[in-house]
Amino acid sequence: MSHVEASAAPRGEREALEHLSFVRGPGERRAALLALLLTPGSQREQAAWKEATADVAQAAQIAADVALLGPATRLPVFDALLERSRTAPLAERQGLVETARRVMGADGQVSPLDRLRWLALRQRLGEAPLAPPGTAVAPDGTELAQADAVEFAVLTAFLARIVPVDAGGSRIAHAGRLWHERVLAPWAALLNPLGGAASMCQAPDSEQMLRALRRMQAQSWMHRPVLVQAWIAAIEEDPGVASLGADACDALRLAATLLDAPLPPSLAARYRDPGWS
């Protein structure tokens, strides 16, 4: 399956993409990126966004255009705007990272998906580079060390709060635990002496999640795509039990970004490239 083309978007979304393609100035980029991070319906986050973009003349129009973007387009636009921001002065990038933190936390709640978005923004703007490469491993994952398998289980447990949904897009009982177990099946021999994958499915706290992420970022460039594919395969092997909803796709795409790993074709096909230069 190929990437969804921009021309396949509804007319309103196509017009919004055309408008957003001209967003290049620092204030306009800030307004668009922050709008893409807002939780729908959160009045406190909306108020924080307005305060953060009070100096941007086109902020209201930018927010209106962002609101027209569908699930297949939002993250690609987010990525494209981050790419435009990567060469901005350090002070501007640091300010954007801090403002994003403030806006996303304005309502006192930060969801697991929010955390992934903020971490991706922080990394793409040069605030959190990848850890040094680890020891090369076989691409089938058979040489993953026990300590690495444990940290992969922790990171997968974090994603299990978002990923598994039924065919109708709703959470199903025990779906996260079942998905977590399937993902880790190739490394069961490493995990069983420590209690098995089931004992490692509890939601990690922020410090545990970040430690696990750093450990996975330190895997070799050959191994990181194997980890991402394990997440996808655990869904695709039994589509009658669970499928990939919009939030699940976003979580896995963001996780792949954080691991600097390419998207598996089946996941990449869920997104629409805005086609910007």
C-alpha positions in Angstrom: 0.0 0.0 0.0 1.4 3.4 -1.0 1.4 6.7 0.9 -2.0 8.5 0.9 -1.6 11.4 -1.5 -2.4 15.0 -0.6 -4.8 15.2 -3.6 -7.0 12.6 -1.9 -7.8 15.0 1.0 -11.2 16.7 1.3 -11.4 20.1 -0.3 -11.3 22.0 3.0 -8.3 20.1 4.1 -6.5 20.7 0.8 -7.1 24.4 1.1 -5.8 24.3 4.7 -2.7 22.5 3.6 -2.2 25.1 0.9 -2.4 27.9 3.5 -0.2 26.2 5.9 2.5 25.5 3.3 3.3 29.3 3.4 3.8 29.2 7.2 7.6 30.0 7.5 8.1 32.8 9.9 9.0 32.0 13.6 5.7 33.3 15.0 3.6 31.6 12.4 5.5 28.3 12.9 5.0 28.6 16.6 1.3 29.2 16.3 0.8 26.2 14.0 3.0 23.8 16.0 1.3 24.7 19.2 -2.2 24.4 17.6 -1.3 20.9 16.6 -0.5 20.0 20.2 -3.8 21.2 21.7 -6.2 18.8 23.3 -9.6 19.2 21.6 -12.0 20.9 24.0 -9.5 22.0 26.5 -10.3 25.6 27.3 -7.2 26.1 29.5 -4.9 24.9 26.7 -6.7 27.1 24.2 -6.2 30.1 26.5 -2.5 29.3 26.9 -2.2 29.0 23.1 -3.8 32.4 22.7 -1.4 33.9 25.2 1.6 32.3 23.5 0.5 33.5 20.0 -0.8 37.0 20.9 2.0 38.6 18.8 1.1 36.6 15.7 -1.3 38.4 13.4 -2.3 35.3 11.5 -2.7 33.1 14.5 -6.5 32.7 14.3 -6.4 31.8 10.6 -3.6 29.3 11.3 -5.6 27.7 14.1 -8.6 27.5 11.8 -6.5 25.7 9.1 -5.0 23.3 11.6 -8.6 22.4 12.8 -9.4 21.2 9.2 -6.6 18.7 9.1 -7.6 15.0 9.5 -5.8 12.2 11.3 -3.8 11.2 8.2 -2.4 14.7 7.8 -1.8 16.2 11.2 1.5 14.4 12.1 3.0 14.8 8.6 2.3 18.6 8.9 3.8 18.6 12.4 6.9 16.9 11.1 7.2 19.3 8.1 6.9 22.3 10.4 9.5 20.9 12.8 11.8 20.4 9.8 11.4 24.1 9.0 12.3 25.0 12.6 15.4 22.8 12.9 17.7 25.6 11.6 16.2 28.4 13.7 18.4 30.1 16.3 18.9 28.1 19.5 17.0 30.6 21.6 13.9 30.3 19.3 14.0 26.5 19.5 14.4 26.5 23.2 11.6 28.9 23.6 9.3 26.8 21.5 10.1 23.7 23.5 9.3 25.5 26.8 6.2 27.1 25.4 4.9 23.8 24.2 5.4 22.3 27.6 3.5 25.2 29.2 0.6 25.0 26.7 0.2 21.2 26.8 0.2 21.3 30.6 -2.1 24.2 31.0 -5.0 22.0 32.0 -3.0 20.0 34.5 -3.2 16.8 32.4 -0.6 15.4 30.0 -1.7 12.2 28.3 0.8 9.5 27.1 0.3 10.7 23.5 1.0 14.3 24.6 4.2 13.1 26.1 5.3 11.4 22.9 4.5 14.5 20.9 6.5 16.8 23.2 9.5 14.4 23.2 9.4 14.3 19.4 9.3 18.1 19.2 12.2 18.3 21.7 14.3 15.8 19.9 13.7 17.2 16.4 14.6 20.7 17.6 17.9 19.4 18.8 17.2 19.4 22.5 17.6 15.7 23.1 19.9 14.0 20.6 19.9 10.2 20.2 22.0 8.3 22.7 25.3 6.9 21.3 24.9 3.7 19.2 25.0 0.5 21.1 26.6 -2.8 20.1 25.5 -4.1 16.7 23.0 -6.9 16.9 21.4 -9.3 14.4 18.4 -7.8 12.6 16.2 -10.7 13.8 16.5 -9.4 17.3 17.9 -12.7 18.7 20.9 -11.0 20.3 19.0 -8.4 22.3 20.5 -8.5 25.8 18.3 -9.3 28.8 18.6 -5.7 30.2 17.6 -4.3 26.8 14.7 -6.7 26.6 13.5 -5.5 30.0 13.7 -1.8 28.9 11.9 -2.6 25.6 9.2 -4.2 27.8 8.9 -1.0 29.8 8.7 1.2 26.6 6.1 -1.2 25.2 4.1 -1.0 28.4 4.0 2.8 28.0 2.7 2.4 24.4 0.1 -0.2 25.6 -1.8 2.6 27.2 -2.5 4.0 23.7 -2.1 1.4 21.0 -4.6 -1.5 21.0 -8.2 -0.8 20.0 -11.0 -2.9 18.5 -12.2 -2.6 14.9 -14.6 0.2 15.9 -11.8 2.3 17.5 -12.7 1.6 21.1 -10.5 0.2 23.9 -11.1 -3.4 24.6 -10.6 -5.2 27.9 -7.0 -6.5 28.4 -6.1 -5.4 24.8 -3.0 -3.6 26.1 -1.8 -6.6 28.0 -2.4 -9.0 25.1 -0.6 -6.7 22.7 2.3 -6.2 25.1 2.7 -10.0 25.4 2.6 -10.5 21.6 5.2 -7.8 21.0 7.6 -9.4 23.5 7.1 -13.0 22.4 10.4 -13.1 20.5 12.3 -12.3 23.7 10.3 -14.5 26.0 13.3 -16.7 26.8 15.1 -13.6 28.2 12.1 -12.3 30.1 10.7 -15.5 31.6 13.5 -15.9 34.2 12.5 -12.4 35.5 8.8 -13.1 35.7 7.9 -12.9 32.1 6.4 -10.1 30.0 3.1 -10.1 31.9 4.9 -8.9 35.1 6.3 -5.9 33.1 3.1 -4.5 31.7 2.3 -2.0 34.4 2.4 1.6 33.2 5.8 3.1 33.8 6.3 6.5 35.4 8.0 9.3 33.5 11.5 8.5 34.7 11.1 4.8 33.9 9.8 5.6 30.4 12.6 8.0 29.6 15.2 5.5 30.8 13.7 2.8 28.6 13.5 5.2 25.6 17.2 6.1 26.0 18.2 2.5 26.1 16.3 1.7 22.9 17.7 4.8 21.2 21.2 3.4 22.0 20.4 0.2 20.0 22.1 -0.2 16.6 20.7 1.3 13.5 19.9 -2.3 12.3 18.0 -3.2 15.4 15.8 -0.1 16.0 13.6 -0.9 13.0 13.1 -4.5 14.3 11.6 -3.1 17.5 9.2 -0.8 15.6 8.2 -3.7 13.4 7.5 -5.9 16.5 5.0 -3.3 17.6 3.2 -3.3 14.2 3.3 -7.1 13.8 1.7 -7.7 17.1 -1.4 -5.8 15.8 -1.4 -7.1 12.3 -1.0 -10.8 13.2 -4.6 -10.9 14.6 -6.7 -8.0 13.2 -9.9 -9.6 14.5 -8.8 -8.8 18.0 -7.3 -5.4 17.6 -6.6 -2.8 15.0 -4.7 0.5 14.6 -6.9 3.5 15.4 -5.7 7.1 14.8 -4.1 7.5 18.2 -2.4 4.2 17.9 -0.9 5.1 14.5 0.3 8.4 15.9 1.8 6.8 19.0 3.7 4.3 16.9 4.8 6.9 14.3 6.1 9.2 17.1 7.9 6.2 18.8 9.6 5.4 15.5 10.6 9.0 15.2 12.1 9.0 18.6 14.0 5.8 17.7 15.1 7.3 14.4 13.7 4.3 12.7 11.8 4.2 9.3 8.1 3.6 9.3 6.9 0.1 8.3 5.1 0.4 5.0 1.7 -0.5 6.5 2.0 2.3 9.0 3.4 4.9 6.5 0.4 4.2 4.3 -1.9 5.5 7.0 -0.6 9.1 6.5 -0.9 11.8 3.8 2.2 13.6 2.8 1.5 17.4 2.5 4.0 17.5 -0.4 5.8 20.6 0.8 9.4 21.4 -0.1 
